[in-house]
Amino acid sequence: MPSQIQTADGELTKEAERYRLMAEGHLISRCMARQGYEYIIRTPPEGALTVHAPALFHTLDPAEARTHGYGNPDDGTDEVQRFVSEDPNAAYAASLDGDRRIGYDKALFGSKEKEIAISLPDNENITTNTDGCTSEMRRALYGTDLAAYLRNDYIADNLGLAVHQRVTADPAYTKALTRWQRCMRDRSHHFDDPGAAVSTAIKTREARTRPTPTEIAIAVADGECRTTSRLSTTLEQLTRTYRERLAKSRARQLDANRRTRADAVQRAGNLLTGT
């Protein structure tokens, strides 16, 4: 059991979040074993303990860029992507033949015959199966109202994405981005956005540990253009505005999700020890 479950703002501490995710794995593994299948419990990487919003573009100091290029732009998402793509449970499932493979999927995820639809904000909907080991784990940890838990969980985990969608659709952002693109073209660099500039620049490193002249040239131009186009300040202002607005309009779901996750950490101790 973690020594501290929640931070001052009600979010789980990283220790508690790791414990929660590991508890999910243990409960699924037990359920799958009862049905004759393996399920490997995995320790989540550090990056998985923090919900990442889609990366946008902050201030980039041209003076720093002249020496360090983009530095280390990795925010932990690469580690998380490897964790997902190298899942040994997916490899195990792929190794099964015929009915065993079908049975594995049904045991883990449930069946279409017991599917429910869940309504979300922004006219979105998701579906989930109410049987299978994943749903059994969720009910044990998070309560019997599966739809309410998943609705609140989805809203919390996708708050950053919802903010991102509103920011990038705002006319103030598109105008600033157009100014940035024009500024970069004037410096002979043609990119749709700073993300594309970073990706292209980093690829020039290959096995080198220091930035290449190409990376430095792109990074310096990018830093100057983010400032002159006011792209960075526009993004900061819009992100703050939309995050506050969405956090207020979805406060009930966000608060409920914090309570549910904290309760799950407390409940996990008894579930894992069998008491």
N, C-alpha and C positions, 0 to 999 in steps of 0.2 A: 504493500500500500504506500503510495507517495506520502512524503512528509507534509506537503502542501498541495491542495487540490486546485484552488482557484487563485488568480491574480487579483489585484485590487479592483479591476474593471469587470470581474466576473468570468473571464475566460479561463480555460484550463491552463495550468502551468505545463511546461514541456514534459516534465516528469509524469504528470497526471495524464497528459495526452498520449504519451508512449504506453503507459499502463492500460489505458482504455483500448487502444488499438491492439495491444498484445492480448488483452482479455477477449476481444472479438475473435482473434485467431485461435485461441485455446478452445473457446466454446464451439466454433465451427469444426475444429479438428476432432473434438470428442464426438460430435454429432456424425461426422463423416465416418469415423472409425466404427460406430455402431452399425453403419450400413455397408461396411466392408471396403472402404476406400481410404487412401492416405490423404492427408491435408497437412502441408508443411507450414508451421508457424514461423513467421518472419519478423525480424526486428526492423521497424520502419526507420528509414534514414532521417537525419536531422531535418532535412527540408520538408519532409512529410508532416512534421509536427507544427508547421505554420501554414495557414491557408494563404496561398499567393494569389494576388490579383494579377491579371495579365500585365506584363511589364509595359510601362509607358516610358516617357523620356524626361529625365530631370536635367538640372543644370550640369553642363560639362565644361570645365575650366580649360580654355585653350592652352594656357601656360602649362598646366599639368599634362595635357594631351601631347604637347611637343616633346615631352620626355617619356611618358608612360603609355601613349596611345589611349586605348580604352581601359587600360588596367585589367582588372578581372571582372568582366560584366556578368559572370555567372551568379544568379541569385539562389542557387540551390535546385532549380528546376531540372537541370541535367541529371542530377543524382536521383531525383524522384522519377524521371522518365526511364532511367536505367532500371530502377527498382520495379517499375511496372512492366517493362518490356522483357526483363529477365526472370519473370516469375516462374519458379520451379513447379508450381501447381499447374500452370498452363502446360508445361512440358510433360508433366505426369499425365494430365488428361489426354494430351495428344498421343501418348504412348498406348492408350487403351484401344481395344478393338471392338467394333460392332456394338452389341448390346451393353457392354461394360461402359463404353464411352457415353452412350445415351443415358445409362443409369447414373453415371457420375454427374452429368449436368443436371439431371432431375433432382438428385440428392442434394446438390449444392444450391441450385437456384430455384427449385420448385417447378411447377407445371403451369402451362398456359390456362388450364381449366380453372385454376384458383388465382386468377389475376385480378387486381383492382387498379382503377385509375385514380390519380391524385391531381387535383387542380392546384395550380401555382399562380403567382402573380404574373403580369405581362401576358396573360392568355396562354400560358404554357401548361402542359400536362405531362406527367410521367406515369408509367405503369410499373407495378411490382407484383411478384407472386407472393401469396400468403403462406405457402408451404415451402419445404426445403430447409436446409440447415442455416442458410443466411437469415431467413425470416425467423427461424427458431431462436437464433442468437440475438436478433434485434428485440424480440419480445422479452427474452430473459433479461437483457441489459437495460432496455429503454422503455419497457412497458407494453401492455397488450394492445394499445391503440397504435397499430403500425402506420396507418395513414397519417395521423397527427405527427408522429415522430418524424417520418420521412419528409413531410411537408416542411416542418420547421428546420430540419437538418439541411435540406436542399437550399432553403432560403438563406440560412447562415453561411453555408459553404460557398454559395454563389453570389454573395453580396458584392464582392470585388468585381466579379464579371458583370453584374448589373450596373455598377458604377461605370465600368469601362465602356459598356455599350452606350450609355447616355452621354458620356464625355465625348466619345468619338463621333456621335451623331449631332453634337452641338455645332451650330454654325460658327461660333467663335473658335472652336478647335479646327474646323476645316479651313477657315480663313488663315489661321496661324500656320497650319501645315502647308498651305499653298505658298505662303511667304517663305517658309523654310525651304521648300522645293526650289523656288526661284533663286534663293540665295545660294543653294548648293550648285545649281546649274551654272550660275555665274562663276563658280570656282571649278567648273568642269567635272562635277560629280552629279550623277543622275540616279537618284533613289526615290522610292515612293515615300519613305518615312525613315526616321533615325534607326528603327529596328533593322531595316534592310541594310543601312550603312554599317551598323555594328557587325552584323552577320558576315557581310562581304569582307570587312576589314580583318576580322578575327581569323577568317579562313586563310589569309595570307601568311599567318604565323607558321602553320604546319607544325614541324617539330621544334621550332624556335621558342625560347622562353621569353624573349624580348620582342616588342612590337617591330614590325617591318617599316621601312620608309613609307610604303603604301598605306599601312594602317595609320601611321602618324599623320599623313596628309589628309586622310579622310576624317580622322578624329578632330584635328584642329579646325577644319572647315565646319564640321558638324557642331563643335562647341561654339564657334562664332555665330553660326546661323541660328542655333537654338536661342541665343541671346537676342540677336538683332530682329529675328522674326517674332519674338516674345512667345515662342512655342512653350518653353519651360514654364514661364509664369502663368500662361493661359491654362496649361494642364493642371498646375498646382491649384489654381483658383477653382476651376471646374470640378476637379476631383473632390476638393473640400466641400463644395456646395452640394454636389450630388450624393456624396457619402452621408453628409448630415441629413439631407432630405430623406434618403432611403432608410437610414437608421431610425429616423423618427417614425416614418410611415409603417415600418415593419418591426417596431420595438416589441410588440407583444410576442411575435414569433421568435425573435432573437433572444428575448429574455427566457422564454420557455425552453429554447434549445440549450441555453447555458445551464439552466436548472437540471434538465434531463441528463446532460452529459456529466455534470457533477454528481448527480445521484447514481449514474451508471458506474462511476469510479468507486463509489462507496459500496455499491451492490456487488461489483466484480469480486471483491475480496471473499465474500461468502460463497459466490458461485464457483470460484476456482478452488476453494478449499473444501467445498461440499458441506459447509455448515449452514 
